[in-house]
Amino acid sequence: MIAYYEREDAEPPGPLLAVLAQAIGVPADTLRGLAPARLTTRPGTAKLLKRLQRIEELPLPDQRAVLKIVDGLLETHRRTKPSRQKAS
C-alpha cells in the first residue's frame, strides 16, 4: 500500500484524503501537491532560522568558524547535561 502512495500518479481516495490531512495537520491540497508545504515554527525558532540564513551569506571560512563555535557549545552542553537514569 505504501508503494502505491509513493508513486507520483497515485492519490488516496477522496474520503481518505481528508482523514489523512487532518491526522497529520496539513491541508488536503498540500497532500495532493497542489499547495506548497508550509513550515510552521515557534517565534524563537523563526528567529534562529533567519540567523542561520544570514550565516549562509558569510564567506565559507566564516561559516566554518561559526559552526565550530556552535558545535563546541553543543558538545559542552551535552557533556554537562545531567543524564536521565531510570530509578530501579
C-alpha positions as a Markdown table, in Angstrom:
| # | Residue | x | y | z |
|---|---|---|---|---|
| 1 | Met | 0.0 | 0.0 | 0.0 |
| 2 | Ile | 2.9 | 2.4 | 0.8 |
| 3 | Ala | 4.5 | 1.7 | -2.5 |
| 4 | Tyr | 1.2 | 2.6 | -4.2 |
| 5 | Tyr | 1.1 | 6.0 | -2.5 |
| 6 | Glu | 4.7 | 6.7 | -3.2 |
| 7 | Arg | 4.1 | 6.6 | -6.9 |
| 8 | Glu | 3.8 | 10.1 | -8.4 |
| 9 | Asp | 0.5 | 9.5 | -10.1 |
| 10 | Ala | -1.2 | 7.8 | -7.1 |
| 11 | Glu | -3.6 | 9.7 | -4.9 |
| 12 | Pro | -5.6 | 8.4 | -1.9 |
| 13 | Pro | -9.4 | 8.2 | -2.3 |
| 14 | Gly | -11.2 | 11.5 | -1.6 |
| 15 | Pro | -12.8 | 10.5 | 1.7 |
| 16 | Leu | -9.5 | 9.1 | 2.9 |
| 17 | Leu | -7.6 | 12.3 | 1.8 |
| 18 | Ala | -9.5 | 14.4 | 4.3 |
| 19 | Val | -8.8 | 12.0 | 7.1 |
| 20 | Leu | -5.1 | 11.8 | 6.3 |
| 21 | Ala | -4.8 | 15.6 | 6.1 |
| 22 | Gln | -6.4 | 16.0 | 9.4 |
| 23 | Ala | -4.3 | 13.3 | 11.0 |
| 24 | Ile | -1.0 | 15.0 | 10.1 |
| 25 | Gly | -2.3 | 18.5 | 10.3 |
| 26 | Val | -1.9 | 19.8 | 6.8 |
| 27 | Pro | -4.3 | 21.0 | 4.2 |
| 28 | Ala | -5.5 | 18.3 | 1.7 |
| 29 | Asp | -4.2 | 20.4 | -1.2 |
| 30 | Thr | -0.7 | 20.1 | 0.3 |
| 31 | Leu | -1.0 | 16.3 | 0.3 |
| 32 | Arg | -2.1 | 16.4 | -3.3 |
| 33 | Gly | 0.8 | 18.6 | -4.3 |
| 34 | Leu | -1.4 | 21.5 | -5.3 |
| 35 | Ala | -0.2 | 23.8 | -2.5 |
| 36 | Pro | 3.3 | 24.1 | -1.0 |
| 37 | Ala | 4.0 | 22.7 | 2.4 |
| 38 | Arg | 4.4 | 25.5 | 4.9 |
| 39 | Leu | 6.9 | 25.3 | 7.7 |
| 40 | Thr | 5.3 | 26.3 | 10.9 |
| 41 | Thr | 7.7 | 27.3 | 13.7 |
| 42 | Arg | 7.6 | 29.0 | 17.0 |
| 43 | Pro | 8.7 | 32.6 | 17.1 |
| 44 | Gly | 12.0 | 31.8 | 18.7 |
| 45 | Thr | 12.7 | 29.1 | 16.1 |
| 46 | Ala | 11.8 | 31.5 | 13.3 |
| 47 | Lys | 14.4 | 34.0 | 14.6 |
| 48 | Leu | 17.0 | 31.2 | 14.7 |
| 49 | Leu | 16.3 | 30.2 | 11.2 |
| 50 | Lys | 16.7 | 33.8 | 9.9 |
| 51 | Arg | 20.0 | 34.0 | 11.7 |
| 52 | Leu | 21.1 | 30.7 | 10.1 |
| 53 | Gln | 20.1 | 32.1 | 6.7 |
| 54 | Arg | 22.3 | 35.1 | 7.3 |
| 55 | Ile | 25.2 | 32.8 | 8.2 |
| 56 | Glu | 24.8 | 31.2 | 4.8 |
| 57 | Glu | 25.7 | 34.6 | 3.3 |
| 58 | Leu | 29.1 | 34.7 | 5.0 |
| 59 | Pro | 32.3 | 33.6 | 3.3 |
| 60 | Leu | 32.9 | 29.9 | 3.7 |
| 61 | Pro | 35.7 | 30.3 | 6.3 |
| 62 | Asp | 33.5 | 32.4 | 8.4 |
| 63 | Gln | 30.6 | 29.9 | 8.1 |
| 64 | Arg | 33.0 | 27.2 | 9.3 |
| 65 | Ala | 34.1 | 29.3 | 12.3 |
| 66 | Val | 30.5 | 29.9 | 13.3 |
| 67 | Leu | 29.7 | 26.2 | 13.1 |
| 68 | Lys | 32.8 | 25.3 | 15.1 |
| 69 | Ile | 31.7 | 27.6 | 17.9 |
| 70 | Val | 28.1 | 26.2 | 17.8 |
| 71 | Asp | 29.4 | 22.6 | 17.8 |
| 72 | Gly | 31.6 | 23.4 | 20.8 |
| 73 | Leu | 28.7 | 24.9 | 22.7 |
| 74 | Leu | 26.5 | 21.9 | 21.9 |
| 75 | Glu | 29.2 | 19.4 | 22.9 |
| 76 | Thr | 29.8 | 21.3 | 26.2 |
| 77 | His | 26.1 | 21.3 | 26.9 |
| 78 | Arg | 25.9 | 17.6 | 26.1 |
| 79 | Arg | 28.7 | 16.7 | 28.5 |
| 80 | Thr | 27.4 | 18.9 | 31.4 |
| 81 | Lys | 23.8 | 17.9 | 31.0 |
| 82 | Pro | 22.7 | 15.6 | 33.8 |
| 83 | Ser | 21.9 | 12.1 | 32.5 |
| 84 | Arg | 18.4 | 10.8 | 32.9 |
| 85 | Gln | 18.6 | 7.4 | 34.5 |
| 86 | Lys | 15.6 | 5.3 | 35.5 |
| 87 | Ala | 15.3 | 4.6 | 39.2 |
| 88 | Ser | 15.5 | 0.9 | 39.9 |
